[in-house]
Amino acid sequence: MTEQQHPIPPPPELVKQWLAEFYGPESMPWMAPGEMVLHVAAVAARWGADQELDACCEHLKRSMSPRATIDYLRAARRPKPQSLKEQALGALYAIATGADDTREFHQDLETIKQALESLPDV
């Protein structure tokens, strides 16, 4: 899963704002932040979110909540990425319902193509 697909990465505009706050706005006339900065920001955001999730789960443990509630919370807040099959089915549905714009249409076709190429030849 790339950083842009992760459910928690901060938007590039927010990363630029953070950099401007650190370096000063007058030293920030450059374009969008580089890949390294985006990666570090995404990892930092994920780390902070994980710390909060762990604290919430710990609170639930101390409040004598059933273990199933903690597992549900963790699964809901950190969903597993979709399989290629699930992505392809979603892409097919989007194409079939006309929900795509041109860019999304081509991305969806590529996803379906990757899924089909991953199938074994019979």
N, C-alpha and C positions, 0 to 999 in steps of 0.2 A: 504494500500500500504506500503510495507516495504521500508526501507531507500535505499536498493540496487536497488529497482525498480523505485525509484524516478528519474526523468530526470536530477537532478542537483547534486547528491552526488559526492564529490571528490573521486578519486581513493585511495585505502589504501596506495599506495606508496607515494602519495602526503601528506597524513596525517602523515605518518612516517617521511617524510622530514620536515614538519612543527614542529613535536615533536623534531626532532634532532636539528633544528635551535633554539628551545626554551631551551631544556635541554642540548644541546651539543652532538656532534656525539659520543664521547667516552662513554657517559652514555646510549647509545641506542643499546646495543648488543642484546636486546630481540627481540622476534619474532613479528609478525604482531600486530598492535594495537588492543586493546580490543574493545568489542562491545560499551562500553560507549563512548570511544574516537571517534569511527566511527560515532556514533549517534550525538555527539556534533558537529563534523566536518560537517556532512550532514546538520544539522539544521542551523549551521552558514553559510554554503554555500547558502542554500535556502534563509536565511534572507538577505544576501548580494544581491543575485539575485533579490529578491522581491523589495529591496530598489532601485535597478537600474531600474527595470520594472516600479515601481511607478514614478520614476523621468522621465522616457521616456514618460509615459502617461501624466504626468503633463506638460511636454514640448509640447506634441501634443495639449493639451487643450489650452495652451497659444498661440499656433500658429494657433488657430481657426480651427483645423482639425475637421472634422465631428466626432460625437460620435461613429459612426459605425467603424471608423478607430481605435479608441482607444479600442473598444470592440474586434475587430479582432486581434489587437496586443496582448492583454491580453490572449485571447483564444489560439492564436498560441504559445505563450511562456509558458503558463501554461495549457497544455491540460489535460482534465479529464482522469483518468485511464480507461483502457478498461474494459468493463463488462466481466463477466465470459463467457457469450455467445460469445462475440467478440474474447476473448482469445481462446476459444475452436475452433471457426471457423478458426482462424489463425493457430492453432496447426494442425487442420485437413488438411489445405492447405499445410503446411510444410511437413507433412507426405506423402500426396498424390503426391507432386512434388519431394520427395526424398531430400529435402533441409536439413534434419537433420543429425547430427552425432548421435552416440549411446546415449550419455547423453541427448541431446536435444530430441531425439525420446522418451525416457522414461519420460521426463518432459512433453512433449506434450501429451503423453498417459494419464498421471496423470491429466492434465488440462481438457482433454476431459471427463475423468472419473468423476471429480468433477462437471463438468457442467451437465452430465447426472444424477448424484446422486441428484443434486439440483432440478431436474424436479419433479413435483408432480406425484404420481402414479394415473393412470386413471382407 
